[in-house]
Amino acid sequence: MFETIIDYFESINPVLAAFYATMFTWFLTALGASFVFFFKNMNRVVLDGMLGFTGGVMIAASFWSLLAPAIEMSKGEGFIKVIPAAVGFALGALFIFGLDKLLPHLHINFKETEGVKSPWQRTTLLVLAITLHNIPEGLAVGVLFGGVAAGIPEASIAGAVTLAIGIGIQNFPEGIAVSMPLRRMGMSRWKSFMYGQSSAIVEPIAGVLGAVAVIFFIPILPYALAFAAGAMIFVVVEEVIPETQQDKNTDIATLGLIGGFIVMMTLDVALG
């Protein structure tokens, strides 16, 4: 089954492949958001465990799928070899840091909004918070497909597809994490679903942009991979983990994170 998927992605344009792969990650977000049609509330223990799982997948993907290939494909030895990864990682974190300070948003368990002051509704701010998570995820998938198109040996279709699968898996609970609070706030099931799935629409956009950028500027690939990794780690530490620590479910969230890391690491080593 996996070999058939790889064969198909190898037969099409890498930019189109990046689009299809990130549409898959969006679809799993929408699938998670669809739970709002069947449940009005989600047990907080379960939700924190799933958010922890999300963080674990993002951390593992940042190293196994992004940082390690970035270092491997960099030229030179010693400190010279790691410079592109270090610079890209820092820039990725600073990019999300900047968006975090500028874009108005509100996290699930927090009362205070972040970013510049805005008259936007609470629901819109909640969706924007999850949208911030999805920018580096879509970018990461797109950059890997772009590396394949550029003929970089360390970038493979199998690795890019594996990363898309891992991100898609962790997008499922993110869809739930957006739609359920909106439903609890009194929004209709349909509107809650639409807001929940729309938080991942940015992924196909970021994926295509990442692929195109690498194809036209091949030397930036190590920087771009590390950039996506830095952005993802920033999101995990600054947003995902704190959201799981607001209730008394820290152990469940931590175990979820460990489980997510193991799943993504296994997928990347076994399939990528």
C-alpha positions in Angstrom: 0.0 0.0 0.0 2.7 2.5 1.0 4.8 1.5 -2.0 1.8 2.2 -4.3 1.4 5.7 -2.7 5.1 6.4 -3.2 5.0 5.3 -6.8 2.1 7.6 -7.5 3.7 10.6 -5.9 6.9 9.9 -7.8 5.0 10.0 -11.1 3.5 13.5 -10.6 5.0 17.0 -10.4 6.5 17.6 -6.9 4.6 20.9 -6.4 1.4 19.1 -7.1 2.5 16.3 -4.8 3.1 18.8 -2.1 -0.4 20.2 -2.6 -2.0 16.7 -2.5 0.0 15.8 0.6 -1.0 18.9 2.5 -4.6 18.5 1.4 -4.4 15.2 3.1 -3.2 16.8 6.3 -6.1 19.3 6.0 -8.6 16.5 5.5 -7.6 14.9 8.8 -8.1 18.2 10.5 -11.6 18.4 9.0 -12.2 14.8 10.1 -11.3 15.7 13.7 -13.5 18.8 13.5 -16.4 16.6 12.3 -16.6 15.0 15.7 -18.6 18.1 16.7 -21.6 16.6 14.8 -21.6 13.7 17.2 -20.4 15.2 20.5 -20.9 18.5 22.2 -18.1 18.0 24.8 -14.8 16.2 24.8 -13.4 14.9 28.0 -10.6 17.2 29.1 -8.3 14.3 30.0 -8.7 12.9 26.5 -8.2 16.3 24.8 -5.0 17.0 26.8 -3.7 13.6 26.0 -4.3 14.2 22.3 -2.7 17.6 22.4 0.3 16.1 24.1 0.4 13.5 21.3 0.4 16.4 18.8 3.4 17.9 20.5 5.3 14.6 20.5 4.7 14.2 16.7 5.9 17.7 16.0 9.0 17.3 18.1 10.0 14.0 16.5 9.2 15.3 13.0 11.3 18.4 13.6 14.4 16.2 14.2 13.9 13.0 12.2 12.3 14.6 9.1 13.8 18.1 9.1 16.9 18.8 11.2 18.8 15.6 10.6 18.4 15.8 6.7 19.3 19.5 6.9 22.6 18.7 8.7 23.3 15.7 6.5 23.0 17.7 3.2 25.1 20.6 4.4 28.6 20.9 3.1 31.7 21.1 5.2 32.7 19.5 8.5 32.3 20.4 12.2 30.9 23.8 13.0 30.7 24.7 9.3 28.4 21.8 8.6 25.8 22.7 11.3 25.6 26.4 10.5 22.8 26.2 8.0 20.7 24.1 10.4 21.4 26.4 13.3 20.6 29.6 11.3 17.5 28.1 9.8 16.3 26.8 13.1 16.7 30.2 14.8 15.0 32.0 11.9 12.0 29.6 12.0 11.5 30.2 15.7 11.8 34.0 15.3 9.3 33.9 12.4 6.6 32.3 14.6 7.6 34.5 17.5 7.0 37.5 15.3 3.6 36.2 14.1 2.7 35.4 17.7 3.3 39.0 18.7 1.5 40.5 15.7 -1.4 38.2 14.9 -4.3 38.4 17.3 -5.2 35.0 18.7 -6.5 33.2 21.8 -5.5 29.7 23.1 -8.1 27.2 24.2 -7.5 27.4 28.0 -6.4 31.0 28.2 -8.5 34.1 28.9 -6.1 36.7 27.7 -5.6 37.3 23.9 -2.1 37.5 22.4 -0.8 39.7 19.6 -2.0 43.2 18.8 -5.4 44.2 20.3 -8.3 43.4 18.0 -12.1 43.7 18.1 -12.4 40.2 16.5 -14.6 37.7 18.2 -13.3 35.1 20.6 -14.1 32.3 18.1 -12.0 33.9 15.3 -9.1 34.3 17.8 -9.3 30.6 18.8 -9.1 29.6 15.1 -6.1 31.9 14.5 -4.2 30.2 17.3 -4.5 26.8 15.7 -3.7 28.3 12.3 -0.4 29.5 13.7 0.4 25.8 14.4 -0.3 24.8 10.9 1.9 27.2 9.0 5.2 25.4 9.8 3.6 22.0 9.3 2.5 22.8 5.7 5.8 24.4 5.0 7.8 21.4 6.2 6.0 19.0 3.9 6.3 21.4 0.9 10.0 22.0 1.5 10.7 18.2 1.4 8.9 17.8 -1.9 10.7 20.8 -3.2 14.0 19.1 -2.3 13.0 16.1 -4.3 12.2 18.3 -7.3 15.6 19.9 -6.9 17.3 16.5 -7.1 18.8 16.7 -3.5 19.7 13.0 -2.6 18.9 13.5 1.1 15.3 14.5 0.2 13.0 11.6 -0.8 9.3 11.2 -1.7 9.1 8.5 0.9 10.3 10.9 3.6 8.0 13.7 2.4 5.0 11.3 2.4 5.9 9.9 5.8 6.1 13.4 7.2 2.7 14.2 5.7 1.2 11.1 7.3 2.6 12.0 10.7 1.4 15.6 10.5 -2.0 14.4 9.3 -2.3 12.1 12.3 -1.6 14.9 14.8 -3.9 17.3 12.9 -6.8 15.0 13.8 -6.9 16.0 17.5 -6.2 19.6 16.5 -9.5 19.7 14.5 -11.2 18.4 17.7 -9.4 21.0 19.8 -10.8 23.8 17.7 -14.3 22.7 17.0 -15.3 21.4 20.5 -14.6 24.6 22.4 -16.6 26.6 19.8 -19.5 24.2 20.2 -19.4 24.6 24.0 -19.5 28.3 23.6 -22.9 27.9 21.9 -21.9 28.0 18.2 -23.9 25.7 15.9 -22.4 22.3 14.9 -22.0 23.4 11.3 -20.2 26.6 12.2 -18.0 24.9 14.7 -17.0 22.4 12.1 -16.3 25.0 9.5 -14.1 27.0 11.8 -12.3 23.8 12.9 -11.4 22.6 9.4 -10.6 26.1 8.2 -7.7 26.4 10.6 -5.7 24.0 8.4 -6.5 25.6 5.1 -3.1 27.4 5.4 -1.3 24.1 5.2 -1.7 23.5 1.4 -0.8 27.2 0.8 2.4 26.9 2.9 3.2 23.6 1.3 3.0 24.8 -2.2 5.0 28.0 -1.4 7.7 25.9 0.4 8.0 23.5 -2.6 8.2 26.3 -5.1 10.8 28.3 -3.1 13.2 25.4 -2.8 12.9 24.5 -6.5 13.9 28.0 -7.5 16.5 28.4 -4.7 18.1 25.0 -4.2 20.9 26.3 -1.8 18.3 27.3 0.7 17.0 23.7 1.3 19.0 23.0 4.5 18.0 26.4 5.8 14.4 25.8 4.8 14.2 22.4 6.5 15.7 23.8 9.7 13.4 26.8 9.5 10.3 24.6 9.5 11.8 22.6 12.4 12.5 25.8 14.5 9.0 27.0 13.8 7.4 23.7 14.9 9.5 23.5 18.1 8.6 27.1 19.0 4.9 26.2 18.6 5.2 23.1 20.7 7.0 24.9 23.6 5.2 28.2 23.5 1.6 27.0 22.7 0.9 23.2 22.7 2.6 22.2 25.9 1.2 25.1 28.0 -2.3 24.4 26.8 -2.0 20.8 28.2 -0.8 22.1 31.6 -3.8 24.2 32.6 -5.8 21.4 34.2 -4.6 18.5 36.4 -3.9 16.2 33.4 -0.1 16.9 33.1 0.8 13.2 33.4 -1.7 12.2 30.7 -0.4 15.0 28.4 3.2 14.0 29.0 2.5 10.4 28.2 0.6 11.5 25.1 3.7 13.5 24.0 6.0 10.5 24.5 3.5 8.4 22.5 3.4 10.9 19.7 7.2 11.1 19.6 7.5 7.3 19.4 4.9 7.1 16.6 6.5 9.7 14.4 10.0 8.4 15.0 8.9 4.9 14.1 7.1 6.1 10.9 10.1 8.1 9.8 12.7 5.4 10.4 10.5 2.5 9.1 9.0 4.3 6.1 11.1 7.4 5.3 
